[in-house]
């Protein structure tokens, strides 16, 4: 049972951590580049 939980929880935690990283640090970088972030995508006017 432990290996099954580990097999499921590690990818879920990694995915959630990646989404959190993108939503926080990604938006900061996007704002510095003069863009606006909508739906998780950085839009810049070039």
Rosetta constraint file for C-alpha pairs under 8 A:
AtomPair CA 1 CA 5 HARMONIC 6.35 0.50
AtomPair CA 2 CA 6 HARMONIC 6.11 0.50
AtomPair CA 3 CA 7 HARMONIC 5.91 0.50
AtomPair CA 4 CA 8 HARMONIC 6.29 0.50
AtomPair CA 5 CA 9 HARMONIC 5.76 0.50
AtomPair CA 6 CA 10 HARMONIC 5.81 0.50
AtomPair CA 7 CA 11 HARMONIC 7.22 0.50
AtomPair CA 8 CA 12 HARMONIC 6.43 0.50
AtomPair CA 9 CA 13 HARMONIC 5.89 0.50
AtomPair CA 10 CA 14 HARMONIC 6.08 0.50
AtomPair CA 11 CA 15 HARMONIC 5.99 0.50
AtomPair CA 12 CA 16 HARMONIC 6.10 0.50
AtomPair CA 13 CA 17 HARMONIC 5.95 0.50
AtomPair CA 14 CA 18 HARMONIC 6.06 0.50
AtomPair CA 15 CA 19 HARMONIC 6.18 0.50
AtomPair CA 16 CA 20 HARMONIC 6.15 0.50
AtomPair CA 17 CA 21 HARMONIC 6.08 0.50
AtomPair CA 18 CA 22 HARMONIC 6.15 0.50
AtomPair CA 19 CA 23 HARMONIC 6.10 0.50
AtomPair CA 20 CA 24 HARMONIC 6.17 0.50
AtomPair CA 21 CA 25 HARMONIC 5.70 0.50
AtomPair CA 21 CA 26 HARMONIC 6.96 0.50
AtomPair CA 22 CA 26 HARMONIC 4.60 0.50
AtomPair CA 22 CA 27 HARMONIC 7.19 0.50
AtomPair CA 22 CA 40 HARMONIC 7.76 0.50
AtomPair CA 23 CA 27 HARMONIC 5.89 0.50
AtomPair CA 23 CA 40 HARMONIC 6.75 0.50
AtomPair CA 24 CA 28 HARMONIC 6.57 0.50
AtomPair CA 25 CA 29 HARMONIC 6.32 0.50
AtomPair CA 26 CA 30 HARMONIC 6.04 0.50
AtomPair CA 27 CA 31 HARMONIC 6.08 0.50
AtomPair CA 27 CA 36 HARMONIC 7.93 0.50
AtomPair CA 27 CA 37 HARMONIC 6.26 0.50
AtomPair CA 27 CA 42 HARMONIC 7.47 0.50
AtomPair CA 28 CA 32 HARMONIC 6.32 0.50
AtomPair CA 29 CA 33 HARMONIC 6.32 0.50
AtomPair CA 30 CA 34 HARMONIC 6.49 0.50
AtomPair CA 30 CA 35 HARMONIC 5.28 0.50
AtomPair CA 30 CA 36 HARMONIC 6.51 0.50
AtomPair CA 30 CA 37 HARMONIC 6.77 0.50
AtomPair CA 30 CA 42 HARMONIC 5.86 0.50
AtomPair CA 30 CA 43 HARMONIC 7.94 0.50
AtomPair CA 31 CA 35 HARMONIC 5.28 0.50
AtomPair CA 31 CA 36 HARMONIC 6.33 0.50
AtomPair CA 31 CA 37 HARMONIC 7.89 0.50
AtomPair CA 33 CA 44 HARMONIC 7.59 0.50
AtomPair CA 34 CA 44 HARMONIC 6.52 0.50
AtomPair CA 35 CA 42 HARMONIC 6.21 0.50
AtomPair CA 35 CA 43 HARMONIC 5.29 0.50
AtomPair CA 35 CA 44 HARMONIC 4.21 0.50
AtomPair CA 35 CA 45 HARMONIC 6.93 0.50
AtomPair CA 36 CA 42 HARMONIC 5.73 0.50
AtomPair CA 36 CA 43 HARMONIC 5.26 0.50
AtomPair CA 36 CA 44 HARMONIC 6.51 0.50
AtomPair CA 37 CA 41 HARMONIC 5.38 0.50
AtomPair CA 37 CA 42 HARMONIC 4.34 0.50
AtomPair CA 37 CA 43 HARMONIC 5.92 0.50
AtomPair CA 38 CA 42 HARMONIC 6.55 0.50
AtomPair CA 38 CA 43 HARMONIC 7.28 0.50
